[in-house]
Amino acid sequence: MIELEGVPELIDPVMVAAFEGWNDAGDAASTAVAHLDKEWKGEVFAALDAEDYYDFQVNRPTVWLDGGVRKITWPTTRLSVVRVGGDKPRDLVLVRGIEPSMRWRSFCNELLGFAHELGVELVVILGALLGDTPHTRPVPISGTTSDADLARRMDLEETKYEGPTGIVGILQEACTHAGVPAVSLWAAVPHYVSQPPNPKATLALLNRLEDLIDVRIPLGELAEDARAWQVGVDQLAAEDTEVAEYVQTLEEARDTAELPEASGEAIAREFERYLRRRDGGQPGQPGGHATADGSDSAAYLRDSPGGRAKPPKPPKPEAEAETEPETDDEDSSSED
């Protein structure tokens, strides 16, 4: 049963969703939605019944004290609504939760029920996966859809992915079959520095979302956090010759593969974003940049508390061309 009491009539609503777990390398996607909720002071209006979708031995509830009274927080998926001001105000319906353990079809149908009741015009699902990408370069973001017409209109890739998928891929297909326009935005997180947080990937997702739905997103301290993140990873990589050489190999392959794009569409997109923030932004809102650098935790180059991860054998540069459209629906290297 869907209860929407207290939710006002929304203006051109877009649903933005992210789920912790397999689809969320470095917690980049769930942190992006959390950032939107915090910056725009989202108001939670619904939560899915945790009993229906979660195995509590996999996703444990937590106990906490509130004025000496013990309370329990159950793992679930919550929906909140925020209003984006400016010359063209619009509303965002934010969906933030954990990839469900069971009954995925019912889970997606329940979210689509909310989307229908609220008049959502577009669903944008954020995800992050592990990839062979250097932390020193801009975070690759792939935008994909299963709708050929939507792909042409919004300059997206029509997904051709085949293989294991997670809740991001399932929800996108559910939207497509229900006739709801849906897009997935994926950030590629370096596999050798996979531990969360990854503010650089979060920042890149938010900037791509900003372009997609034509809103200005206040970025707060994300740009500075991203720079700090990269400085930290640079220092850690410099301490390990094997990792440093591997990063250099990834850089060379990436630069060779993206040379044509670097002189064309990508630069134009960055310049348009700069102009929007300089001339069209509202006073007092902090700015940001999709390719901001960064790094911070001393544990980031470790796969486990036991020690440093050994990087795989470096691929040959010619085999390292970006494959963004093929990694749209979680690949097997994504976060567990």
C-alpha positions, 0 to 999 in steps of 0.5 A: 500500500502506498501512502503519500499523505503530506507530499505536495504536488510536484514540479517536473519531478525526476526520481534519482536512486542509488543502492548500497552494495554490489552496484556502489563501488567506493560508496560513490553512488549512495554518497551522491544521493545522500549529498543531494538529500543533505544539501537540499534538506530532503523530507522522508515521506516513505520507507519500504517494509524491511521485512519484505526485502532484506535478509537481516543476517546479511544486512544487520539492523543496528541498535542505538541509544536515544536519551537512554532509550534503546532503539533499532534502525532496520536496513531499508530503502527510503524516499524523500523529496527535495525542491530545487529552486532557481529560475526553473524550479523542479522537484527531485524524488530521492531513493536511497537504500540497500540492494534488496536480498529478495523479491526484486520484482516486487521491490521495483514494482513498489518503487514504480508505484511511487513514481507513477503516483508522484508523476515522475517524468524520468528515473535516473539510477546512479551506480559505481563499479570497479575498473582499470582506470587511473585515479589521476585522470577524470572519472569515466562516467557512462550514461546508458538507457534501454530506450533507443529514442531516449538514447538519441534525445539525451546523447546516451549509450543504448546499453548492450551489456549481457551478463550478471546484473544488480538492482540498478540493471533490474530497476532500469529494465523494470522502468523500460517495460513500464514505459517510464524513461530511465537512465543509468549513470555509472562511475568507474572507480579504480580497482586498486583503491576501492575502499570508500569513500571516493569523493572524486567519483561522487563529484563526477556523478553529481556533475553528470547528473547536473548536465542530464537534468539541467539543474545546478547542484550545490557541491559544498566541500566535495571538490576539496574532498576530491582533491584531498583524496587524490593527494592521499592516493598519490602519496600512497602510490608513490610509496609502492614502486609496483603500484606506481608503475601500474598507474603509469601504464593505465595513464598512458593507455587512457590518454591514448584512448581518449586523445580525440575526445579530449579535443572535442566534445568533452572540452565543450561540455566542461566549458558549458558547465563553467559558463553555467556556474559563472553566469547562471548560478544562484549567489551563495551556492558553492561551485565545483568541477566534474574533473576535480582531483583528490584522495585521503585514507591510509588504507585505500591501497589495501584490499583487506586489513592484512596488507597491500593489494598486489596490482594485476599484471599491467595490460598492454596500452592498446588493449586499455581503450575505455569500454564505458557502454559495456560496463553500464549494468554492474560488471563482476568486478563491482562492490560486493 
